[in-house]
Amino acid sequence: MRSAFLCIAFMFFSYTTACAFNDPVDTVGPLTLRIENIPPVERLNTPFEVSVTLLNSGRDEISGSVRIGVIDEWRVIGQDKLPFRIPPQSAESLAFKLTAGSGTHAALYPVHAYAEFGRPPRRAHAVAIVQVLPSAVAPKPPAAPTTRIILKPQPGQQLPLEVPRFWQPFLTVDGGNPLPLPPGFSGSEAATGAMATSREADRGGVLPAIAVHPPWRTGWGTIWLDYNVLLPLTKPILLSFSNAIRDNTASEPPSDGVQFRVYVIHSGSPPRLLFDRFTDSKRWQSAEVDLSEYAGKKITLRLWAGPGPRNDTTCDEGYWGKPTLIVGPQKPAETEASLRRRESLALERARSARLGKKAPFSWLLRGIGETCGAALIPGPNGITDSVIAFSGAAGNLVLKGVNVQIDGLALGAERSALVVHSRRSEWQNGKAVFLYRLDSNGLPCTAKAVVYSQGGALRIQFSMPNVRRNARGNPRFTLLSIGPANRRAVRVYAGFGNVVSEPQPFDLWAGGFTLSTRHVGADYDSGLSLVQASDVFPDVFRVRPQERLYALVTHHDATLSLIPSSHGAFAAARTYREHVAKFRPAPGVAVLSGKMCLDQWGGDYLQAAADIRRAAAYGIRDAVFVKHVWQRWGYDYRLPDIFPPEGGLERFLQMVRACKQTGILFVPHDNYIDFYPDATGFSYKHILFNEDGTPQLAWYNEWRRAQSYRWSPLAFKPFLLRNMRLLRRYVAPDGIFVDVFSAIAPMDFYDRSGRFYPKTVTLSKWGECFDLFRAGFGPRSVTISEAGCDGLIGHLDGGESDHGSAFGTFAGWNVRGADAERVPWHDMASHGSFILFAGGLGDRYRSGLPSDEHGYGSDDYLTTTVLGGRNPMCDGPFNRRAVMTYWLLHDVCANLARQPMLAHRFVGGDIHRQEVRFGGNGLVVANRGSTDWMVQGKVLPPFGFIAKCGSARAEITRRNGVITAYSESPNGIFVDARTPFNPIIGRGPITPAKVELIPREPGRFSLRITWTVHAPIPADYQPYLHFSDLTQPGEGIVFQGLLSFDGEWRSPGTHSSTADLILPPEIQDGRFAVRFGLWNPKTGGRMVPRGRVDEGGRALGGYLIVRNRTCSYQEEPLPENPRVNYKKTMVTFGTISTNGAFRITGTGRSKLLMPLPESDEFRVRIKLPKGSNKLTVTALAENWRAVGQLPVSIKAGTAEFSVPAGTFACRLLFGKG
């Protein structure tokens, strides 16, 4: 019995589910409940067995019942609840039968087991995740028609054929029978690899195209697309297209070519071959096929592709480029001369409008401090090929048309599947009105565009009056944007703030890390600038310099705003803010204004509580503490089940109490974007769906290997209210951080039935999320989210900016241009109505660059903060850089936050030298260039700045040749001579003291490391030793060693460890970095030692040099950071000289001097105030008790003293002796 019990117990605790997630096991008291492994579901409506095992580890018999729970179309066959009775030290298994019914998705499904036993009842709950294979679910894409559309081109029309819903693909394999794919199928067929999809292709010019690939996985084959077409009784009728194949990569064999054919089938006759071409050309080869003989007839037009005579499908991706049915005589295109006349007329009218002359289709735009003229000359197709001109004092600009698509089909284009019955252009009461009566895929509608002026903006409002949209949301606008310009943009702006000079082509897609704003800007080489904005959150900022296209792209019933300025894009952005956007702040903005964000991911609750109090002791009180990683199941898992906190409610509340006591706001992390299938209440009724009818995936928790699904914006409210009430009752936070909502673009979505909802609904429901928390927590509660898309302004109070760089890859834009720089672009529109926290998360801000130079607390990060007058931010709640950031920036940023941003300019046209003016005489001048810059008699080093507003000022300047920091306000003075310090906070109680290499015979050596242990080391930690190639990505570990200590080493003292190593045979001559430390094998986490470490927290231990298998050692070179005062040079700050970093507060003869934490010993010289000839300096401990007086020398009215390392504070008392 004993051995059997142990065997069962071993099976219980060694089980791992196929889909990962948490193991489907729960232990309550003596009972362990487990769901045994459930294989993937291969067929629907087919019963399968589920086994539940119960283990009694106690000394008494257990009796109770187990109930099985499933969701949606899943059912329990027979009884869903069975009794059990288990003797002590025994186990029992129960069998249930389940079935996955029709309507089940190819997705993950939960199976719940609920056990109840004992008196009073005790309950255990296990959840297993079961995968339903795609092969079990018949593909039924809701977006595709069940039968092929009959195309009915009209005389004079050019009908594009690259539209997927127009076609039905067929394929053959090894010459077998044709296999039909669903009408409208687009993509790759899983079994054969056959492909048909619509996309642009560049084969010596970019064309819209159909990309095809014959079947290849299960044998050679062919693929064709059939179109049902009813041709009108007109001539000529031509099929026009081009063919080419793709490039092969260096690692691929080349294609021998693709065969392209055109067939026509009429009245049941066999397919008639009208065109045949076998080609391996990588450049477009054009062709035309005459279909005139089929005028007035219904035909099947077939575009066929195959591997050629050898049936070799290698790399056989081919293209039908710009396939078009040209039906009947075509209207002559507008001549270039006519277009030029319209452009000249538009410019003439724009200039006249600027001078106050009135004329139809022209407007006077009254911006802030300037006027511009605008005019529009309609084209043959109304607004779509119109000419829009702007004239300002600095220059002119002409835009060529407006791109409009309805249901993916171009309006007014030369090639379009839209049937336009009539179009009308009118001038009505100062507005240009364009009306189109048309059919889109058989759905009638009226498309309307109204152009009018509003202050300094020209606005274009799109609508479909009285439209009756179907369940799929059609008809609707699917693309709206301006056309190309007549001038080149020398600079473009977007997002939180990057300017790119001479940009190369790019698409900046909407999202919190990229296009986070509804406005973009461009400075044109004519001298005029233009801001584009959309009231519906945009899709992409498309930049194509070779086409002079710089367009903000959106869709739905949107209004585009065009704001010209002769004073630059920032001036236009201010006009946008005040004349168009008119953002209204959410109620919590006033509460958050000026507060510093202390952001913490993970960490012990009790340590955090202690650190909150330490931060307050250093004066950090006007702050908000955002606590991530606390939820019941750990970070971002089994959401939305967040309560009670992981690690215990009482420990968690220690942080809350510390915040209440210090006045720091407490804001915990939450999430309503990721719904995990093992969470309470999961159902696909609560998930949003893709256009093809599949549930949309959300975040993949890689550590747990758990996949979540994306919440439907219509569904999360009840779960949010549940969590809000729990937090309010047990925690009473000061606000909430809701993840993701302002970090991703709002999306269109479908519900489970296939009904379409626009992105405006998504934004509305996400905004309601923050309103609900504010209503639940109280009117002074605050709301914060990730990043900070401006689409939630008015609901959301602030965002953790995550302001990546333009050229950066990680959290950056990853675009290219001649030059780029961060600028306060978001701020010019949102400052005062939305809180941006500095540059956001330090690791995201630095965009892959070294953290000490570009992350939290770096001059780069600090400069971006003041440029926007943003709230400061740092990791927290307590460390040296957090205190430094607060002392340097808080007061001046708090003043800037309460003043409007008025103007921004590049000094001397240099994008790295910036000046921002605020109300209240606020001014920020920042040097983000690579050389020093003299401003107002001060030297600004790279990432230096001067910021002042009201009675507060701050600066990073070069003094006595040393880069320094300084701030002053009525609250005190902060000076920082930037000397080295000894990092202890957040480090383990261990310091590497010495590294020695002992060579042996060739290929062998020993490495001895001496450590100083300051406090007992927990037993879970073990040493590690890496030898890394730092030229490789990541940590570059080439090989490792095993360190062994000489005796007991975990207690305080000096200890030695040795690794005896043999070089791996593959190691070549080279230089390998020695990196080491302690790690916890159970968690994978590292204990960061004191002293110098790398980005991963590994101690810097010098270098192993290998030459002909002989090993030698090179010490770690001293750091060479030009921003550090290694020589500890004394620096003068007015009446104070020092080589330390401290803040002085207080008035009169008694003042408090507080060094930055972790400071080494430093000296202070201070001029005695008038009437004083004596200074007493008393060192204080963190409990504010005196620990002794420090020696002071006085000479020529100046007092000098030294502050020992680790001193908390000093009381300075000036007097007469």
PAZA-974071 format. One record per residue (C-alpha): z, x, y; residue in three letters. Coordinates in steps of 0.5 Angstrom, whole numbers, plus 500, padded with zeros to 3 digits. Example, Ala and Ser with C-alpha at 12.3 -4.5 7.8 and 13.67 -1.06 7.14 Angstrom:
// residues 2
516525491ala514527498ser
END
This chain:
// residues 1217
500500500met502506505arg495509504ser491503504ala495501511phe493508514leu486508511cys485501515ile489504521ala484510521phe478505521met481501527phe482507531phe475511530ser471505531tyr465506536thr461500538thr453501538ala453498546cys459502548ala463499553phe470498551asn472498544asp472491541pro480492540val486489543asp493491541thr499486543val506488540gly505489532pro498486532leu491489533thr485485533leu478488532arg471485532ile467489527glu461492528asn455487530ile448489529pro443487534pro440480534val433481531glu431473530arg434467534leu436461531asn438465525thr446465523pro449472522phe456473520glu462476525val468479522ser474479525val480484522thr487483524leu492489523leu500488522asn503494524ser510491524gly516490519arg515482519asp510477517glu505475523ile502468523ser497465528gly490463529ser484467532val478463536arg471466537ile468464544gly461465546val456464552ile450460554asp445458548glu450462543trp454457538arg459458533val457455526ile462451523gly470452525gln471457531asp478457530lys481460523leu489461522pro492467519phe498470516arg499477515ile505481511pro508487514pro504493514gln498489512ser491487514ala487481514glu479479515ser476473518leu469471517ala465467523phe458465523lys454465529leu447464532thr443466538ala439459540gly433458544ser433460551gly437467549thr435473553his433480551ala439482554ala447484552leu451478550tyr459478549pro463475543val470474544his476473539ala482470542tyr488471537ala495467538glu501468535phe509468535gly514464539arg513464545pro506465544pro503472545arg495473545arg490478544ala483478546his478483544ala470483546val464485543ala458486546ile451485542val444487544gln439482543val432485541leu426484546pro422483539ser427477538ala425473544val418471545ala415473552pro415467557lys414470564pro415464568pro411467574ala404467570ala400461569pro400458562thr392457562thr387462566arg386460574ile379457575ile377462581leu372458586lys369463591pro366460597gln360461600pro361467605gly367470601gln369476599gln373475593leu378481591pro379481583leu385486583glu390480583val393480576pro394472576arg386471576phe385475570trp387474562gln387481558pro385481551phe385488547leu382490540thr385495536val381499531asp375494532gly379489530gly380481532asn381480540pro389480541leu390475547pro395477552leu398472557pro394470563pro397474569gly399479564phe400486568ser403492565gly403496559ser403492552glu409495548ala406496541ala399499543thr400502550gly394498553ala395497560met392493566ala395493572thr394492580ser395498584arg392503589glu388509587ala386515591asp379518588arg376521594gly379515598gly384510597val382503594leu385497591pro384498584ala385495577ile388501573ala387500565val388504559his385502552pro390501546pro392508543trp399508540arg397504534thr390506534gly384507538trp382500542gly379497548thr382492553ile378487558trp380482563leu377475563asp376471569tyr374464569asn369463575val366457578leu360460583leu358456588pro350454589leu348460594thr345467593lys346473593pro352473589ile354480587leu360484583leu361490587ser366496584phe367503583ser369507577asn373513576ala379516571ile385519573arg387527573asp390530567asn396534568thr396542566ala400540560ser395534558glu388535554pro383532559pro380525557ser373525555asp371519559gly372512559val367507558gln366501563phe362495562arg361488565val359482561tyr358475563val359469558ile356462560his356456556ser359458550gly353464549ser355471546pro357476552pro351478556arg352486558leu350487565leu353494566phe355500562asp357506564arg361512561phe364517565thr369522566asp369523574ser375524578lys371521584arg369514585trp362512583gln360505586ser356500583ala353493584glu352487579val347482581asp350475579leu345471583ser342467577glu349464575tyr350461582ala352454581gly355455574lys362456571lys362463568ile367468564thr366474568leu369480563arg371487566leu371491559trp374498558ala374503552gly374510550pro367511549gly363513543pro368518540arg374513540asn378518543asp383515548thr386521550thr388520558cys384515558asp387511564glu381509568gly380505575tyr376499577trp376500584gly376495589lys372490585pro370484589thr365478588leu361478594ile358470595val352468599gly350471606pro356475609gln358474617lys356480620pro362484621ala364486628glu361492631thr364498634glu362497641ala365490641ser371492638leu372497644arg370492649arg376488647arg380494647glu378496654ser379488656leu386488653ala388495656leu385492663glu389485662arg396489660ala395494666arg394487671ser400484667ala404490669arg403489676leu405482676gly398479675lys397473671lys392471666ala391468659pro394472653phe398477657ser405478659trp410482664leu415485660leu421486664arg425491660gly432495662ile430499669gly422498667glu417493667thr411494662cys405490661gly402487655ala396483653ala392480647leu385479645ile384475639pro379477634gly374473630pro379472625asn385470631gly391474631ile389478624thr384482627asp386482635ser387487639val394488642ile395493648ala401495652phe401499659ser407502662gly408508667ala408513662ala402511658gly398506654asn398504647leu393499643val395496636leu389494632lys391487629gly397484625val397484617asn398478614val399476607gln400469604ile402469596asp400477596gly393475599leu390477606ala389473611leu383474615gly381480612ala374482609glu376481602arg381475601ser382470596ala385465601leu380459603val381458610val378451612his379452620ser382457625arg384456632arg387460638ser390457644glu394459650trp400454651gln405455657asn405462657gly404463649lys399465645ala398460639val394461632phe393456627leu390457620tyr389451615arg388454609leu389454601asp393459597ser392458590asn390451590gly396450595leu395447602pro398450608cys398451615thr400458617ala402459625lys403465629ala406464636val406470641val410470647tyr415475651ser422475651gln425480656gly422486655gly419484648ala413481646leu415477640arg410474634ile413468630gln410466624phe411460620ser408455616met410448619pro411442614asn410447608val412444601arg413450597arg413449590asn419452585ala416459585arg417459593gly409458594asn406458599pro409464603arg408470607phe409476603thr407481608leu407482616leu406488620ser402491625ile396494625gly394502626pro395504633ala390508638asn394514639arg398519634arg406518634ala409525635val416522633arg419516629val426513628tyr429509623ala436508619gly442510621phe439515625gly433520624asn428523628val422526625val417530629ser410530627glu411526620pro407527614gln406520610pro412516607phe414510606asp422509608leu424503603trp430498606ala437500604gly443503606gly441510605phe434509608thr432504612leu438501614ser436498621thr431492622arg428496628his424502628val421507633gly416511635ala414516641asp406516642tyr402522645asp400517650ser407518653gly409510651leu414509646ser414503642leu420499638val418494632gln424490630ala424484625ser429478625asp428478617val431484614phe424489613pro422491606asp419498608val417503614phe410505613arg408511616val401514615arg399519621pro392520618gln391512620glu395512626arg399507622leu407506624tyr409499621ala415496620leu413491614val417485612thr415478609his417470610his418466616asp419472620ala419474628thr416481629leu418484636ser415489640leu418493645ile415498649pro418503654ser416509658ser423512658his423513650gly424510644ala432509645phe430506652ala426501648ala432500643ala437498648arg432493651thr432491643tyr439490643arg440486649glu434482650his432481642val438482637ala444480642lys448482636phe455478636arg461482633pro465479627ala472478629pro475484625gly471489629val476489635ala481491630val477496627leu475499633ser477507634gly481507628lys479513623met477512616cys481515611leu477514604asp480516597gln477515590trp481516585gly488519585gly495518583asp498512587tyr505515588leu502521591gln497517595ala503513598ala507520600ala501523603asp500516607ile507518610arg505525611arg499523615ala503519619ala508524620ala502528623tyr500523628gly495519624ile497512625arg491509628asp487509622ala485505616val486507608phe480505604val483505596lys477506591his478506584val484502582trp481496579gln484493572arg479496568trp478503572gly472504577tyr466499576asp468496569tyr469489567arg468486574leu470482577pro476482573asp480487578ile487485577phe492487576pro491494578pro490500573glu496504572gly501498574gly502493580leu509496582glu506503583arg500501587phe504497592leu507503594gln501505597met501498601val508499603arg507506606ala501503610cys505497612lys511502614gln506507618thr501502621gly495504617ile491499615leu491498607phe484496605val482496597pro475496594his472490591asp465489588asn461482587tyr454485585ile455488578asp457483573phe459486566tyr458482560pro465483557asp468480563ala471473564thr467468565gly460472564phe454467563ser447468565tyr447462569lys451467574his446472574ile439473578leu433474575phe426478576asn420474577glu418475570asp424471568gly428477565thr435478568pro436483573gln440490571leu445492576ala449499576trp450502569tyr457505568asn455512565glu462514563trp463508559arg456507557arg456500560ala451496563gln452491568ser448485571tyr446483578arg450477581trp446471583ser448470590pro449463589leu454464584ala460469585phe464465590lys469462585pro470469582phe471472589leu476466591leu480468585arg481475586asn482474594met488469592arg491474587leu490480592leu493475598arg499473593arg501480590tyr498485595val497482602ala492487604pro489488611asp482487609gly477489604ile472494602phe466490598val461495595asp454495595val452489600phe450493606ser448499601ala442496598ile436491601ala437484601pro433481595met428475594asp431473587phe430467582tyr435463578asp435462571arg430456571ser425460575gly427457582arg425462587phe430464593tyr428468599pro432474601lys435470607thr439466602val442473599thr444475606leu447469608ser451469601lys453476602trp455475609gly459469607glu463473602cys466477608phe467471612asp471468606leu476474605phe477474613arg479466612ala483468606gly487474609phe488472616gly484473622pro486480624arg484482617ser478487617val472488612thr468494610ile462496606ser458501603glu453505608ala452499613gly445495613cys445492620asp443485617gly450483616leu453484623ile457478625gly460477618his461485616leu466489621asp464496619gly460500614gly461507611glu455510614ser452515609asp448518614his443522610gly438527613ser431526613ala429532609phe435531604gly434529597thr441527595phe442521599ala437523604gly430520606trp426526602asn421525607val417531610arg415533617gly414539622ala422538624asp427533624ala434531626glu440526626arg440521632val445515633pro439510632trp443505629his448506634asp444504640met443497637ala449496634ser455500638his460495640gly458490635ser459494628phe463499626ile460505623leu465510620phe462517622ala457520617gly460516611gly462519605leu462527605gly458529599asp452524601arg452526608tyr451533607arg445531603ser445537598gly448542603leu454546602pro460542603ser464546607asp459547612glu456540612his461535609gly467532611tyr471536617gly465540618ser462541625asp455538623asp459532621tyr464532627leu458532631thr454526628thr460522629thr461523637val454523638leu454515636gly461514639gly463512632arg470512628asn472518625pro472519618met475524612cys477524605asp484522605gly490520606pro492527607phe489534608asn488539613arg481537615arg483529616ala489532621val484536624met479531625thr484526628tyr487530633trp480533635leu476526635leu480520635his482519642asp475521645val472516640cys477511641ala475511648asn467511647leu468505642ala470501647arg464503652gln457501651pro452506649met447506655leu442512654ala440518649his435523651arg433530648phe434535653val428539655gly424535649gly428539644asp430534638ile436538637his439538644arg442531645gln445527651glu448520650val451517656arg456511655phe459506660gly466508663gly462515665asn462517657gly458523656leu456526649val452533649val451536642ala447542640asn444541633arg440547634gly440554631ser442557637thr447557642asp446553648trp450553655met452546658val456545664gln458552664gly460552656lys457555650val455550645leu454554638pro450550633pro453544632phe457544638gly459539643phe462536649ile465529649ala468526654lys470518656cys476516660gly482521660ser480524653ala475529652arg473534646ala469539644glu467545640ile465551644thr464558643arg470562647arg471569647asn465569642gly469565637val467558635ile473554637thr475546637ala479543643tyr481536645ser486533650glu488526652ser494523655pro497523647asn496531647gly492537647ile489540640phe487547640val484551634asp482558634ala479557627arg482562623thr483562616pro488558612phe491557605asn489551602pro494548598ile493540599ile490537593gly490544589arg494545583gly500550583pro497556581ile493562584thr488567581pro491574583ala487579580lys481580576val479586572glu473588567leu475592561ile468595558pro468596551arg462598547glu455596549pro455588549gly462588549arg468587554phe474584556ser476580562leu483580564arg486575570ile492575573thr495568575trp501566580thr504560577val508556583his510550579ala510548572pro503546569ile502540565pro501541558ala495538558asp491543562tyr488549558gln484555561pro476555562tyr472561563leu464561565his459566567phe454562571ser447564574asp448561581leu440561582thr440555576gln441548578pro448545578gly454550575glu449554572gly453556566ile450561561val455563557phe463562556gln469565554gly476564551leu482566555leu488567552ser495568555phe500573554asp506569552gly508562555glu505561562trp506554564arg512556568ser513559575pro512566575gly506572574thr502571568his496575565ser490572561ser485576557thr478574554ala475578549asp467577549leu461579546ile455578550leu450573547pro444576544pro439572549glu443575555ile438579559gln440584565asp442580571gly448578575arg453573573phe458569577ala465569574val468562575arg474560572phe480555572gly484550568leu482543565trp484537562asn480536555pro483529555lys480527561thr475532563gly478533570gly479540573arg485542576met483546583val487552584pro489555590arg485560594gly477561594arg473556590val466553589asp464546590glu466544583gly473547584gly472553580arg476560582ala471565585leu472571580gly467576582gly461578578tyr459581571leu453586572ile449587565val445593565arg442595558asn448591555arg453595558thr457591563cys461592569ser464588575tyr463587582gln468584586glu467577590glu465579597pro469577603leu466570606pro461570611glu462564615asn460565622pro464559624arg471562622val475567626asn476572620tyr479577625lys484572628lys482574635thr486571640met483565644val484562651thr485555652phe487554659gly494555659thr495557652ile492563648ser493563640thr489565634asn492559630gly491551630ala496546633phe497540637arg502540643ile505533645thr510531650gly512530657thr516534662gly520540659arg520538652ser514538648lys512538640leu508543637leu505541630met500546627pro495544622leu497543615pro496550611glu496554617ser498562616asp502565621glu499565628phe501567635arg502563641val502565648arg503560653ile504560661lys511557663leu510551667pro512552675lys520552675gly521555668ser522562666asn525560659lys522558653leu526556646thr522555640val526551634thr522550628ala523543624leu522541617ala518535615glu525531616asn525533623trp531537622arg532544625ala531550621val532555626gly530558632gln523563633leu524569637pro520569644val518574649ser517573656ile513577660lys509576667ala511568667gly508568660thr512566653ala509569647glu512567640phe509567632ser509561628val511563621pro506560615ala507553613gly511551619thr511543620phe513543627ala516547633cys520544639arg519547645leu524547651leu522550657phe528551662gly531556667lys535562664gly
END
